Amino acid sequence: MKQLLCLLLCVPFLFLCGCKKDSEAISTDNRSDWESIVEEGKVKIGVLQSATCQSGEAGGKSGFDIDLIQMVCKELSLRYELIDVPVGSETTMLHDKVVDCVWGTLYRPTLEDSFDCSIPYLVDDQVVVFSGNNGASFETMDDLKKVGTVTAVKDSPAQTAAIDAGISVVESATATEAMRRVLGGSDTLCLIGYADALPFLNDPDYASLQVGLTVASYNRVILYPKDSYLNKTVRNALKKFNENGTLDQLADKYKLFNQVPSNHS
């Protein structure tokens, strides 16, 4: 009887010990991912093609995101490899460990069910662009709905914002096509990301275009595997750059004056 009682008392203890080992194994695995990066001296960064991460003719990349990646990796004493990630493939490439993180992901709360998200490093405002005075009187979403239709790049955040607001959209294949449609008068208004609009707004050929109402704002984040230790190290670097003004200076360089969030913590 005493032996049976002893056995029954030991079972819960053994169960708890087993749970602790599983938890420690998960923690060790996540730390080992970081240790593997440090040992190799290189982090594999997935990037999404956007106005803040553009590909050049020689295959190189440039933009706000690229400069920030270089600054962070220098701070962490790491080399980096940039890997193109097709839109919609972020989670698959992370799951398959093709990349260690994905830079420039549009934040959605559901992502945090299976992945870690960094603190926001860029605000992606979706704005109305118009030619001349065509959009000056549009100050509310109800005003926009009276237009009938607006143009937006297919599968872009701007198109999502328009659909969510109940605005009919004429799809354009590229930002250039969308802006030319407005410039030429084919469409009255274009919905587009502010960063995507900037190259055109600074181009003399598009001098008549103006920015109006902000329809929606999304946060750009870095996506990581769940419980990522890399996330913690990059977070510290971003926090430092925010506090010492480096992030603001970088934003000024690319004229993204109001696109850097002030809630880094």
Order of alpha helices (4+ residues) and beta strands (2+ residues): alpha-beta-beta-beta-alpha-beta-alpha-beta-beta-beta-alpha-beta-alpha-beta-alpha-beta-alpha-beta-alpha-alpha
